[in-house]
């Protein structure tokens, strides 16, 4: 990334010395977009932006490499890689210097797609196991931790309370994200936790009734785990997990 930015800036400066005319967008004036699929049966998918293919053959629980695009309003099209069949379209509002993920969820008969802005990480992880005061242990860095994202991608589901807890822990006093309705996602900042066993439980609002769970998630240091609340063709709910 650093060498790419340096190369673009060097070229821009050289051309500017010869002409006052603009030389095109700099690295900070572009946007990045990638495709992720949580669909159980849509097969491999492609993403086209304004007719140009920017991601190909993305299978279930996979994420494509980011494509560099010009910012602005655009149209995204999801199609089946095998047949080229167009499955759905969505508007894309891309800002300079931002990175985005187009998330596809649900079965092919009830496919949905959302554009989410990838952000930085925030939050304080639970306390680590105790260490001796004089051990000289350094503060944890991001590679030592786990990042979680939780997305509501079920268009016919009501608001639901999600909880991210230790696999054997009881529910917290408050949901991890609130409100959590269709289109909501935990991307104000990634949820930071220590490696270990975690679970995401989706609970009936105002109660402790667990409607759906991700099951045990054995989270490794450095992972980004995205938990997607989606729905089947009959509007029943499902949970899919992507790991990066």
N, C-alpha and C positions, 0 to 999 in steps of 0.2 A: 504493500500500500504506500509506504513512504517513498519508494523509488518511483512508483507510478505518478504520484503527485509532483515530485521533483521534475520528472521528465515533461509533464504537461506544462508546468510553469516555465521551464527553460525554453520550450518551444514558443510559448506565448510571448516571452520577453524578446526573443530573437526576432519574431515577426513584427512585434510592435516597434522595434527600432527602425524597421524599413518602411512602415506604413502606419498612419494613425487609425486605420480602419479596425473594427473588432475582429478578433481571430477565433471566435467561438467560445463555448463555455469552458471555464476552468474546472478543476476537479471539485472545488467547493460549490460549483453551480450546477452540479448534476445530482440526480437521485438514483438510488439503488433499489431494485425490486427483485424478489425471489418468490418462488412458488412452493407451497407446502401442501401435502395431501393427507387428510385423515379419513378419506372415504373408504369404506370397506370393500366396495365392489366396482368402482368406476374404472379400474385398470390404470394404466399409465396415462398421464395427462401432460398436455402442453399448455403454455401460456403465451398468448400473442398480445402485444401492446400496439395499438394503432396499426394492426395488420402485420407487424414484425414479430417473428418467433423469438422469445427471450428466454424460454425454459422448455426443455424437452424431456419426455419419458420419465416423469416424476411419479414414482409408484407410491402405494400406501405407506404412510409414516415416513416418507422421504421428503427432503428439502433440497431445492436446487441451489446452485451457486448464484450469487446476486448478479443481476445484469445492470449495467450503467445506462441510464436514460436521461433525456432532457426533462427538466421539471415542467409542470403545467398540467392542464386537464388532458386526460387521455381515456381511451376505452380499452379495457382488458377483455380478452376472450379466452375461455377455457375450452379446450377440445380434446377429444380422445386421440391418443397418439397412434393407435393401430389403424383407425378408420378415417381420422381427420374430421370426425363428426363434431360439430359445435355443440357444447353442452349448456353453456350459459355465458352471459356477458355481465360486466360490472364497470361502473365509472371509477376512474383512478384520479385522485387529486394529489399530485406529487410535488413536494416542496424541495427547494435546493438544500443540499447537504443532509437530507434525511434518507433513512433506509426503511424499506417497507417489506411486509410479507403478505402475499395473497394466500389466504388459508381456504382450502376447499374441504368441506365436511359433509357428512351424510351419505346415504346410499345413492346410486345413480338415479333412482326414481324420485329422490327428494334432495337433490344436490343444492348446496348453498356455497357462497363464496363471500369472504370478507377481506377488506384491506385493513391491515393494522400497521401502525408505525412502530418500528423497533426503537426502543429507547435505552437509556442507560439503566444501571442497576441501583437500587436503593434499599433501605431497610436494614435493620440490625439483626443478624442471625441469632438464634438462641445461644446461650452461653456454651462454650466448648467444655469438654471434660476438664476438670481442674488440673493445673500444671503447677509445679513448684514455683514459688515467687522468684527465685534466683535461677530459673532454668535458662534464661536468655532467649526464650521463645519469641519469635517475631510476630507482629500482628498478621492475621490471615490476609491473603490476597485472593482475588477473584478465582484464580485457578484452584484454590483450596476449597472452594465452596460450590454450591449447586444453585442454579437459577430455575425458577418455575414461572410458567405463564398459564393462566386459566382463562379459557374463552367460552362464551355462551354463543353457540352457533345453531341453536334450535329455534327456528322462527315461530313455531306454534306453541312453544312452552312458555309458561308464565315466569315471572321473576323467581329465582331460586337462590338460596344462600349457600355459597361454597365455603368449605373449611379446609385449610391445608394444615394437617397435624401430623405429629409422629404416629407411626403405624399402630402403636399400642396406647396412644394418649386419648383422653376424652376430648370432646369438642370444646373449643375456646368459648369465651363469653360472647364474643362478637364474631360475625362472619369475616373471612379474610378479605372479601370484596363486597361492598354494599353501596348502591343497589347493583344487582347482577341480573340484567335482562338481556334479551336477544340483542346482539351487537356489542354487548359489554365485554371487556377483556382486561386482564390484569397487565396492562402495558403502560400505566402511568410510570411505573418502573418495575423491573423484574422483581419477583419475590425471592429473597436470598435466604438460603438455609444451609446448615452443615450437611455433609454427606451422611447417609444413613437410610433408614427405612421411613418413608413418608406415605401418606395417603391423602387424596382429595375426596371429600364427601359432599354430596349435593343434598341439601336439607330443605324440607318444607319450611318456608318463612314463618317465623313466630313459634316454631316448635323444635323438637329434637328428633323429628322423624326423618331418617335417612332415606332418600328416594333412590339414590344411585351412588356408586363409589368407584373410584379408579382401581381399587384393590391396592395391594402392597407395591410401592414403587421403591426399588432398591437404587437410590440415587448416588451416583459416583461423583467424585470431585471434578469440577470443570464442566459438568453436563448442563445443558439447557433442556428442560423437560416441559413440554407443552401439553396440557390436559384440556381436551376439547369436549364440551357438552354438545352433542349433536342429536339428530333424530332420525328414525327409520321412516320408510315410506308410509307406515300407518300412524305416524306422529308419535310413536313411543320413543322414549329417550334412550340414548346410548352414550358411552364414554369411550373416546379414543385417545391414545397417548403417542406423542412424537418425541423422540430423543435425538439430540444433536450433540 
